Amino acid sequence: MIIALGGVLTLSLISCEDQHAALPAEGHWRIVNYWAVWCSPCREEIPELNRLHEGTDLVVYAVNYDGKQGEELASQAATLNIEFTILAQDPGPALGVERPRVLPTTLLVNPAGKVTDTLVGPQTQETLLAIWRTRAGH
């Protein structure tokens, strides 16, 4: 399935089960998180992102830093227990951001498809919610 992220970005999506997923994107705030299986801080951060995904209206996406695809990507996502959607393609170029140099890196993307914040290092659910609420005027 192809979706438009903020009406600007077209991406292929897969879920952790390696199935196509239809998720709302346009008109919603999004979190885009870059991770890798070898990244210890990424491993620490994933449970926070899972809670964020389950408990808010934010749409959370994962991007594998190493560009893994298919079964290998699904296996790595299962190893880290990622419960939110994994993007099959890096949205960075379409969002106007460079490939991260440090992992984890998390982007907050507004409903118009613009990156409002680039956060480097592991984040907590509370920190991400506070930033989102400030930007969204909640």
N, C-alpha and C positions, 0 to 999 in steps of 0.2 A: 504494500500500500504506500502511496506517496501522499504526504500531507504538506501543507504550507505552514511554516512557522512564522507567525506574525504577518502573513500575506506576502512575505519577501523571500522566504527560504523554502526550498523544496528538498525533502529528505526521505530516504527509505527508512522504515522503522522495523525493528524486530523486537519481540519481547524476550524475556529470559528463557522461554520455552522454544525459542527460535521460530515463532509463528508471527505472521504479520499482525500488527495491532493498530486499531483505529483509536487514537486518543485526541482529545480536544487540544488545540494549540492556538489557533488564531483567537485573539481577544482575551487570552489568559496570560498571567505571569508564568514564566518558566524558569526552572533551574537546569542548567546544563553543566554536568560534572565530568571532568576528565579524570580517568583512573587507569591503573595498570595493576595486574595481579602481583607484581614484584614490589609494589609500593606499600610499605608498612603504614604510613599515615592514611593512605587510601582505604586500607583494610579497617582501620579504626573509624573512619568517617562513614562507611557504608551503612551501619546501623542507624546513624543519625539521619541519613538521607532516606532510608526506608521509613522511619517514623514520620518524616516530613511528608513523604509521598502518601502515606496512609491517613494522616491527620489534618491535611489542609487542602485548600483549593489550588495550590501550586501544582503545576505539572512538572515532574522531575524526569530528566533524561540523563543517561550515562553515555559517555563516549570513551571507547577504549583507545588509550594513547598509542598503543602499538599497532593499531589498525587491524586487529584480528577480525575474522569473519566466520560465519557459519558455525559448524560444530565446535571449533576451537574457542570461538567467542562465547558460545552458550556454555561450554564447560568452565571457562574462567569466571563467567558471571555466576554460575552455580557454586563454584568454589568460594566466592566472596558473598554468596547469598544476596545478590542484588535482586530486589523485588520490584523495581520500576523499569520502565522501558529503556532499552539500549538502542542508540542510533547506529545504523549501519554505516553512516558516513559522517565525517567531521563537519559540523556546521560552521566552524570558525571562519573560513574564508567568506562565506555568504553573510556572516554577521559582522565582518570587517575586523576580526580579531586574529592575531597571530597564534600559531601553535604554542601552547604553554611550554615554558622552559622548566617549570617546577610542578610537581604533582603532590597532592591533588590541586587542581585549579577548578573553581566553580564560577560560572557566569550567571548573573541574574538578568533575565531578558523580559522587558516590559511587553504589554499586549500589542504594541505597535511593531514589535520585532527588533527593538534596539537594546543593546547591552547597556544596562545602567551601572553594573558593578562587576568587577573582576576580583575574585577573592582567592588568594594564594595560601595554601596550607589547609589542614583539616578544619572543617567547620562543624559547629553543633547545630542542632535543630533550633535552639533558642536564638543563636546569633543570626541564622538565616531568616527566621521569622521576624526578628527585630528590624533587620535591614529591609525586608520586603514590606513590612507594615509602614515603615518610614517613607519608602519610595511610593507606595500605593496610597498613602494618606489614610491608613486604617488607624 
